[in-house]
Amino acid sequence: MLILDSQVHVWPAHRSERPLGLAGRDRPPYLYETLLAEMDRAAVDRAILVPPTYDGDRNDYALEAARAHPDRFAVMGRVSLEKGRDGCGRDALAAWTAQPGMLGVRLTFHRTEDRPWLTDGTADWFWPEAEKHGIPVMVHAPEQVAEMGRVARRYPGLTIIYDHMAFGRDTMDQRTLERVKELVALAAFPNVCVKVSALPCNTTDPYPFRNLDEPIRRVIDAFGPRRSFWGSDITRIPAPVTYRQVVTHFTDELGFLSEGDLEWIMGKGLAARLNWK
């Protein structure tokens, strides 16, 4: 069974232009060589690399990894929504996936500075351009499910992959079911998929996280295994959970998933959706 991680961040050592604050300029690196070793230990075949927010809109390090290991890594890169709104850089989308290793875009709307962009017009230019050029987009917008539903309806040719079952950092334990009730409404749009990812971040239960069984089941029942994509977001997973346990949580512990379901969820579905052969 192909195991494809739908989201991992990697970043190099110190960069002086990194913003101070949450990340800091001296954050210890998480190198793609380190990730490769972790993937081998966890029996993960491939990973989608998502450049972290604190590196701005730079994709160079993730693309370097994909060029060095094209059989293991591919990239969902970042674009500057603000520059695109101002008319600068829109042409880049026309040749976006011509970059070796680049499969699509990942956008975030979950911090104070970027949360308004989904509704204040900043992101409006992006959706029709991505649809026109056939660029899939992963979206982290945990508090704006209804607004993303409107985007999905308006641009039916645009592939939208909703991050982390729409969970935010404060979506813990029983609150996960409340968010799932919002998210499953988007299953009506065939162009919307969901990442069942980073889930150990949203429970205080120990492995195998039994209070997440029902939220996971409801999401996969709604979207189906071909539109539900496993992922780790391993650099955020709390200790003592291991990378391997994030894998076996699905492959060994969720009895409501058949072997056929798991083949799609653990990698086959995302590889097909992103056309990563």
Phi, psi and omega in degrees: 000126176294128174246112184240116180280122186282349177200120169219137172266138168229151179205149180277185180290191187318132170230124188295335183277356178297140180290148171286170178117230186304314184272318185077157182279342185252027178301133179301140183290154167236097189279154180291335174295322176297316180299318179303315179297319178295320178298318180297319179293327183268358182063043175257126186279316185220164177213143170272122179268129180241110179304136184286156182303322186286359169260016177065225182255024179278135177242003191297320184289318178296320179292326175300317179297318181292325176292321182288328185222068185295340178277351183243328188234145165218169193233137163251103193273174180256145173236158178271106178294325181294316179294320178297322177300324182274005176091000181261133173085003179295328182297339181298330182293332181299327181246022188302308185277003172282345176290126181304124179094349183270123182250342183176203185232148171235127180244148178234138178223057186228359178249166183305320184283331185251348181302319181290343187298336182287335185239350184264008178099346183299320183270355189301324182293331191290316189301310179293327178293316179295320178297316182299321184264005176066040183259115176294152180225129170268138186229128172250101181219069190297337184256006189227046182298315182297321179295320177292332173297322178293323176296315181299321180292320185285331184235075186293343179271001182265123175281119178246127178244111187276125186287143163054034180057026180066019179277137170262183182295334182263006179273086187246145169050241186293340178291343180296324179295325178298316180291323179299323179300326175288314188296319187297342176297332181284347178297341178293342180264115183295344179273001180254128174241176183219142173265118175270078196224159177060024191293328176299344177285349189243024178213148172261358175288146174286167174308134011262034167057055189297334180285359174261354182304311184291315175302317180296315181300317182296320180293315182290326174299321183285311185272338184083156182294338181280349178239019180236121191239120179294148174198161185255316194052052198299331182288352176256351186292130184285144172293149008264020181294135180259163176301317180299323179292328176296327175290306187289341172308319179273311189290332186243340194248345183259091187293345180277359178257129177279168177299321177296319176301313184297324179302318178287315185292321187279353177172323186298320183293315181291319178302320179291316183295323181267000180058039175266101188282000000 
